[in-house]
Amino acid sequence: MRIGRSFFSGRKIYQPFPGEQSDGMIAYRRQISTSASTNDIFQVLLSLGGKTGWLYANILWRLRGYVDELIGGPGLRRGRRVPSELRIGDPLDFWRVEALVPDQLLRLRAEMKVPGKAWLQFEIIPQNESRVRIIQTAFYEPDGLLGLLYWYVLYPIHTVIFQGMIAAIAHKAESL
């Protein structure tokens, strides 16, 4: 898997509802522009999960963790190794750190029980001297009809959670 914007390099992407899809992979993107520095944004990303939570709709994240534990997944019981530091391979609640580029990228691979494979990625891209763009992408590779059903049933909830989370990340980074 390639890092960052080259993830779908060379693949045709078209726009079905919701998100983008390429070769069976669904990509749901949210982005926000902020005055926070790339380093402040990255520090906020490094603190996600564990006791800090996910900065928005934490009750829904906890509920997902409990459901995951009930069906045999890791749930939220793993937490994180260190409160404000991440390394490639670290567990992070029901995610695992798959890619990490300081001040640029954090990609998490889902280890929760889902009918398919899922990733959550954050990119930090300077726009000019005073603005930075945060791009949050949920990648999902559904496994058959059940996987597609899972995606479309949870789409409204994911829309609310991901929009609120990216706004909360920007707000927290601006306050550092």
Phi, psi and omega per residue, in radians:
M1 nan 2.319 -3.132
R2 -1.463 2.763 -3.101
I3 -1.598 2.446 2.941
G4 1.179 -2.490 -3.006
R5 -1.102 -0.320 -3.135
S6 -1.454 0.050 -3.074
F7 -0.919 -0.772 -3.131
F8 -1.795 0.355 -3.084
S9 -0.938 2.229 3.080
G10 1.453 -0.012 3.137
R11 -1.833 2.509 3.082
K12 -1.334 2.252 3.119
I13 -2.050 2.275 3.067
Y14 -2.162 2.984 -2.951
Q15 -1.925 1.324 2.966
P16 -1.392 2.902 3.044
F17 -1.472 2.362 -0.317
P18 -1.672 2.786 3.076
G19 1.357 -2.931 3.108
E20 -1.914 2.750 3.123
Q21 -2.453 2.454 3.090
S22 -2.599 2.215 3.113
D23 0.831 0.714 3.110
G24 1.498 -0.085 3.134
M25 -1.693 2.218 3.065
I26 -1.674 2.343 3.101
A27 -2.173 2.055 3.140
Y28 -1.928 1.982 -3.032
R29 -1.928 2.506 2.953
R30 -2.294 2.546 3.070
Q31 -2.529 2.732 -3.129
I32 -2.591 2.554 3.083
S33 -1.798 2.442 -3.075
T34 -2.492 2.800 3.060
S35 -1.583 -0.051 3.135
A36 -1.167 2.695 3.110
S37 -1.341 2.777 3.102
T38 -1.044 -0.653 -3.139
N39 -1.177 -0.739 3.130
D40 -1.118 -0.727 3.097
I41 -1.069 -0.801 -3.117
F42 -1.098 -0.670 3.110
Q43 -1.099 -0.676 3.084
V44 -1.117 -0.776 3.119
L45 -1.055 -0.688 3.139
L46 -1.144 -0.359 -3.094
S47 -1.659 -0.062 -3.102
L48 -1.105 2.683 3.072
G49 1.390 -3.050 -3.119
G50 1.020 -2.442 -3.115
K51 -1.220 -0.450 3.106
T52 -1.192 -0.588 -3.061
G53 1.425 -2.809 -3.030
W54 -1.969 0.264 3.013
L55 1.241 -0.189 3.114
Y56 -2.689 2.385 3.092
A57 0.942 0.761 -3.105
N58 -1.005 -0.545 3.114
I59 -1.090 -0.629 3.103
L60 -1.239 -0.650 3.073
W61 -1.106 -0.751 3.126
R62 -1.128 -0.720 3.108
L63 -1.048 -0.758 3.109
R64 -1.081 -0.668 3.097
G65 -1.117 -0.740 3.121
Y66 -1.139 -0.766 3.108
V67 -1.064 -0.739 3.139
D68 -1.060 -0.767 3.109
E69 -1.091 -0.700 -3.141
L70 -1.072 -0.566 -3.112
I71 -1.728 0.229 3.003
G72 1.727 0.120 3.105
G73 -1.543 3.129 -3.115
P74 -1.294 -0.351 -3.092
G75 0.999 -2.684 -3.131
L76 -1.660 0.053 -3.018
R77 -1.122 -0.352 -3.119
R78 -1.345 -0.493 -3.105
G79 1.040 -2.246 -3.140
R80 -2.614 2.793 -3.069
R81 -1.190 -0.883 -3.102
V82 -2.356 2.446 -3.044
P83 -1.028 -0.544 -3.043
S84 -2.317 0.428 3.141
E85 -2.439 2.453 3.066
L86 -2.300 2.604 3.014
R87 -2.288 2.728 3.061
I88 -0.999 2.305 -3.123
G89 1.681 -0.232 3.135
D90 -1.154 2.453 2.947
P91 -1.317 2.575 3.115
L92 -2.521 1.611 -3.009
D93 0.968 -2.070 3.127
F94 -1.763 0.426 3.083
W95 -2.057 2.953 2.977
R96 -2.365 2.384 3.141
V97 -1.226 2.087 -3.099
E98 -1.834 -0.603 3.122
A99 -2.515 2.501 -3.080
L100 -2.655 2.024 3.078
V101 -2.213 1.949 -3.062
P102 -0.849 2.312 3.108
D103 1.095 0.235 -3.110
Q104 -2.354 -0.770 -2.940
L105 -2.669 2.440 2.938
L106 -2.402 2.145 3.074
R107 -2.164 2.254 3.136
L108 -1.971 2.387 3.068
R109 -1.800 2.284 -3.120
A110 -1.251 2.319 3.002
E111 -1.972 0.057 3.050
M112 -1.221 2.832 3.114
K113 -1.333 2.010 3.051
V114 -2.480 2.636 3.102
P115 -1.403 1.255 -3.109
G116 2.606 -2.783 3.111
K117 -2.128 2.507 -3.070
A118 -2.453 2.581 3.077
W119 -2.386 2.683 3.008
L120 -2.238 2.129 -3.034
Q121 -2.180 2.478 3.054
F122 -2.156 2.218 3.046
E123 -2.022 2.497 3.112
I124 -2.071 2.039 -3.033
I125 -2.238 2.002 3.074
P126 -1.084 2.354 3.110
Q127 -1.705 -0.741 3.091
N128 -2.784 -2.851 -3.071
E129 -1.136 -0.437 -3.040
S130 -2.114 -0.056 -3.091
R131 -2.245 2.502 3.119
V132 -2.300 2.449 3.104
R133 -1.800 2.329 3.005
I134 -1.851 2.188 3.090
I135 -1.997 2.134 3.134
Q136 -1.948 2.165 -3.116
T137 -2.243 2.223 2.983
A138 -1.718 2.049 3.080
F139 -1.750 2.385 3.131
Y140 -2.483 2.213 3.071
E141 -1.928 1.663 -3.057
P142 -1.181 2.559 3.076
D143 -1.778 1.651 3.080
G144 1.222 -2.834 -3.099
L145 -1.114 -0.691 3.123
L146 -1.072 -0.695 3.107
G147 -1.126 -0.749 3.087
L148 -1.130 -0.723 3.106
L149 -1.058 -0.796 3.095
Y150 -0.963 -0.843 -3.109
W151 -1.062 -0.860 -3.051
Y152 -1.271 -0.571 3.091
V153 -1.189 -0.699 -3.103
L154 -1.546 -0.079 -3.114
Y155 -0.915 -0.833 -3.134
P156 -1.068 -0.674 3.120
I157 -1.191 -0.782 3.120
H158 -1.066 -0.654 3.116
T159 -1.013 -0.854 -3.129
V160 -1.144 -0.837 -3.082
I161 -1.106 -0.860 -3.065
F162 -1.197 -0.646 3.097
Q163 -1.134 -0.781 3.120
G164 -1.152 -0.660 -3.112
M165 -1.170 -0.778 -3.118
I166 -1.164 -0.636 3.089
A167 -1.140 -0.705 3.129
A168 -1.169 -0.646 3.094
I169 -1.095 -0.822 3.135
A170 -1.093 -0.777 -3.126
H171 -1.098 -0.782 3.130
K172 -1.123 -0.720 3.136
A173 -1.136 -0.640 3.118
E174 -1.177 -0.458 -3.118
S175 -1.531 -0.053 3.129
L176 -1.358 nan nan
